[in-house]
Amino acid sequence: MIRAVLSNPYHPEYGVATIPFPIPHDQYARCMELLEALEIGDAVKADCKVEKIDSFYTVLKRTEMLTVNVEELNYIAKRLDSFDTGEAAQFQTMAHKLELFELKDLINLTFCCQQATVITDFSDISAVGRNHYMNLHGGSARVDELEALDGVETARQLIENGNGAVTPYDVVYDNGMKLEPVYDGRFFPDYYYEPNAITVAVTAKSEPEDTEHITWLYLPVVQEEIDRALQRAGITDPADVRLRLEDSQLPNEVDVLLDMEYETLSDLNELAAATDGLSKADMEKLGAVVMLAEPKSAAQIKNLAESLDLFDFAPDAHTPEEYGKYMIRQSGHFDYDENLDAFYDYEKYGTERMNAEDGMFTDRGYIAYKGYYSMEEVMNGSQSSRMEMGGFSR
């Protein structure tokens, strides 16, 4: 966690705002309000003066008194928050060695600092050699390679032939690392900071379809995050938004129904919010519900996800007998007595239930609708409106 005290570089008399980074989603809107009160916090411009910064990453204190962009500060905080102890040492030592101050350069360093070798303890030279070998091979190596490696000799060659730099943190060898422009100063590289329901690639229709100018959105987020992301992308007209579904934690039955040419970010975000946190069992159920209801849009799928209790689901039931067995043994609707198992006619009971229900078998199991209103009304959300008004007539 980084805590930054920010001010308006042109109007210090406005005071300061203390912002946590990464900014939690539930605090994002409030943090933006605090910055707007100081007339800073632009989505694109660097307009926030860093008065003070508190962080485990003390190398970031070199940004104090500089003017930075708040979204860049938020992005690098996400990157650093996921680093392990080794990566943290690589980042801090290389930032010091390369004398980096600008957030753009520091962000790019997070993508390549892993190539460097940092020696924190010279007492175990063999471990230094193994660590160096793995750094030279992308951070990993086969067990048999490491067992055959002469760690002491590898470390000796590094220390004698390498150009080690002594920093306030540790001794670092850059191993020929080059600072590549992964981040161009406008479009943040794709980075999964935390689990999310839907990942969308946003581009402008005025750009070629294979453009590298991609804005990544990890839904669900608050609306302010979407608005500011579009500002950074330079997209001011909603009609200019092109969407691509990059990744999803939703059932495949949902993914194949989403037509990104016609969906909106708002509807996708609401769908992500409705499904975020659903259990694995509920996700399975949602997949079956979608097969039964055949929704046509993210908005309709969202309404179904919020109405899962209107459906009975028998997972892995693909015959009337399996359905009847699930309902009697596992559904919780009956007091099942295994001593009477020979007297249960599962197939007959399953068939009778199916004849009285609006249901079907799917690849995931049997699903049946038990609601009062039609499924079409449920998908369109009209049943919620009626219930809020106290109406119960069809």
N, C-alpha and C positions, 0 to 999 in steps of 0.2 A: 504494500500500500504506500502510495505517495501522497503527501499532503502539501499543497502549494498555496502560498499567500500571494494573490494576484492583485494588481492595481492598474489604473489607467495611466500610461506613461505621460500623457499630456495634461492630465488633471489629477495629480496626486491628492488634491484636497477632497476628491470624491470618497476617499477611504479605500478599504481593501476587502477582498472576499477570500475566504479560506475554502478551498475546494479539494475533496478527496479524489484521488485517481488510482485505478480506474473508477469512473463515476458510476455508482450503482444505478441500474435502470430506474428504480423507484425514487431516486434523488435527482435524476437528470434534468427534469423540467425545472425543479427548484434551483439547481445550480446555475442553469442558464438565466433564470430570473435574477439571481444575485449578480451575475456578470453584466447583464443588460442594464441593471441599475447604475453600474459604473460606466456604461456606454462602451463596454468591451465584450469580448467573447464571440467575435465574428467567426462564421463557419470556415472561412477561407483565409482571411488576413491574419497576420501575426500582430495582435494588438493588446496582448496581455503582458504586462511587465511582471517578472517573477521577483517578488520582494524577498521571499524565503521559500526554501523547499526542504522538507523533512522526508528522508527515505533511507532504507537500508543501503541503497545505491548512492553512497556519498559523492561519487563522481558527478552526479547530477547537480551538485551544488554549484558547478561552474556555469550553470544556466541562470543563476541568480543575477539580477540586474539586467538580464537580456529580455527582449520582447519576443514572445512566442505565440504560436497558434494553439488554442485550447484543445482542438481536436487532435493535433499532433501529440500533445502532451498526454491526452487520454489514450491514444493508440500505443505509444511507447510504454505507458504504464501497464497496459494489457500484455504486451510482449514480455516485459521484465517480470511481471507477476507470475509467469509460468516457468521461469528459469529455475533450474536446480542450482545447487551450490557451485558446481563446476562451471556452468554457463555464466553464473553471476561473476565469478572470478575472471573468466575470459573477457566478459564485457567491460568490466571496470578497468582491468589492466590495459586492454587495447584502446579504450577511450582515452586513457591517460597517455599512452605511448603515441597515439596519433594526434593528440591535442585537439580532440573534437569538442565543439561547443554547440553547434547548430543541431536542432532536433532532427532535421532531415538526415544529417549524417549519422546521428546516434541511432535513428530508426534503422537505417541501412546496416549499421554495425551489428544490430541484433540478428541479422540474417547470415552473417559470415564470421562472427567472433568465435564460433565453435571450431574453427580451423586452427586457432592458436593453441599453444601449449603453455600452461601456467604451472610453475613449480612453487608449491606452498610449503613443501616439507622435503628437505634434502637428505633426511635420515633414511629414507627408503628409496634408494636409487632404482632398484628393480621396478618398483611401482611407477616411478617417473617414466621409465622406458616404456612400460606397457601403456600408460596413459598417452604418451607421445605417439606411439604406434597407432593407437586407435584414432587419435586426432587426424593423423595423416590418411586414414582410411574411412573417413566419413563418420567417425564416432563409434564404430563397432568393429568387431573382428571375430572370427570363428574361435571356438575354444581351443582347437588343435593348433591354430596359429599362435595363440598366446602362450600355450604350453611349450611350443618349440622356440619361442622368441627368447633371445638373450637380452633381458631387460636392462641389465647393467651396462652392456656394451652399447645398446641403443641410446641410453641416457648419456653415456660418456660422449658419443659422437654428437649428440644434440648440444651438450654444454660446451664442447671444444670447438665445434664448427658453426654452431648457431650464433645469431646475433641477439643475445638476450638483452632485455631492457629491464632495469630495476625500477619499479614503480612503488608508490606508497602502499600498494596492496600486496603484490607478489612479483616474482620474476616472470617475464613473459617472452616467449619466442613466437613471432608471427607466422612462421612456416610459409612465408610468401603470400600471405593473405592479401587480397585486394578488396578495397571497399567498392562494391558494385552498386549501381543505382537501381536497386530493386524497387525502392519508393522514389517516385519522380517529383515529389513535392505537392501533388494534388490528389492522386488516386492511391489509396492505401492498398497494399498487397493483401490477398486473401489470407485470412488468419482466423482459425477457430479457437477463440479464447475460452468459451464455455459451451456446454451442451445447449443446443437450440433445436426447435422443431423444423424450421424451414430456412434454407439458405437460398437467396435469390441474387442473381447477377443482374445489375441494372446498367443499361447503356442508353445513350441517346439515339433515337431513330435517325437523326441527322448524321450519325457516324456509321461507318461500314459495320456489317454484322460481326465481323471478326476483329473489331477494334480492341485494342488493349486498354482503352479508357473505361475500365469497369469499376463500378461502385458496388461493393459487397454489403448486403444486408442480412443480418442473422436474426430472423424473426422468432419470437415476438420482441418488439421494442416499443417504446413510447413514441407517439406521433412526432414529437419534437426531434427525435433522432432521425426519423425518415425525412422530415422536412430539411434538416441541416445536411444530411447526406446528399440530397438532390441539389442543394445549393452548391456544395463542393463539386458536384458533377457538372454544374452549369446548366442544369435542366430546370427551366422555369415554366414550361407548358406540360401539363399532365399528358397531353396527346403525344408528346415527344418521348415518352418513356417506353423502352423496350425491356421486357422481362424474360429471364431464363431461369428455370428451376435447376439449381445446381446440386442441391442435396436436400434430403428430407428424412425425418425420423417417422413419418407417417406411413400407414400401410400402403403397399404397392397399389391396391385398389383405388386409393385416393390420388396417388401421384399420376396415374394414367388418365384420370378424369380431368386434371387441371390443364386447361388450355391457356397457356401463358399469353397468347395473343389477345385474349379478351379479359383476362383477370386484371385486378387493380391491386396496388400495394396495400391499400386499406383493407380490402377483403382478405388478402393473404395474411396480413398481420393479425386480423381478428381470428382467422382460422388457426394460426399458430398459437395465439393466446388461449383459444378454447381447448386445444389439444396438448398444450404444454403441461407436463406433469401427469398426464394420463398414465395409468399403470400399463404394464405389458398386456394384461388380460383385457383391459378396456381398449387398447389399440387393436387387439385381435377382434374384439367385438365390433369396433368401428369399421374394420375391413369388411366384415360380414354385413353390417348395416348398409354400407354403401352399395354392396352388390344387390341387396333387396330393394332399396329405395331408388337407386339409379339417379342421384343428383346430377345437376348440370353445371354447377359452379362452386367456387370456394365458399361463397356465402351460404349456399344450401348445405354443404358439407359441415360448415361451422354449426349451423342449427341442429344438424343431426348429432354432432359430437356433444352438444349441450343437452341432448335429449336421449342419451343412451339408456336411461332407466325406463324408457317406453318400449324397450325391446327385450325379449327373452333370448338368450344365446346359450346353445349347448355346444361347446367347443369339441371338435373332432367327432361329432355325431354325423354320420353320413347315411344312415338307414333308419327306418322307423323304430327298429329294435334298439339301436344305439341311443336314439333320442329318448325313447321311453325309459331306458336304463338310466340315462343321465338325470332325467327329471325326478325319478323315484329315489335314486341313490344320492345324488350330489346337489340338486338344485336348492335344497333347503325347504322345499314346499311340503315334504313328507317326513314322517318319523320312520326312517328305514330300519328294518330289522333283518339282519343277514340270516337269521335262523328261518325266516319265512321266504327266502330267496326262491326256492323251488316253486312257490305258489304265485309268483309275479309273472304276468304275461306282458313282458316289456313291449313286444312288437304290437300287440293289440292296443295297449295304452298309448304308445307313440303314434300309431295310426289315427286313433280317435282324436288326439290332441291336434294333429296336423290338419285333420278335416275341419276342425272348428277354428283354425287360426289362419292368419294371413302371413304365411311363412314360406321358407324354401331352404334347400340344402345348398351350401356353398363349399368351396375348398377348405374353409376354416371350420365348418360345422353347420349346425342348423340355427337359423335366425327367424324370429317371428315378431311381428309388430302387435302390441297389445294396447296401444293408445286409443283415446276416444275420438280425437280428430283424425282426419285423413293424413296419410304420410306427406301428401303434397302441401297441406297446411303446416305441418311440422317443419318441412324443409324451407318454406317461405317465411317461417316465423310468425304466421298469423295466429297460431294457437296461443302463443305467449301473450299477444296483444289482447286476445279475447279473455284469457284468464285474468290479466291485470284489470280488465274492465268488469270482471265478475260474470261474464257471459259463458254459458255452457251449451248453447244450442248450436247445432251444425249450420 
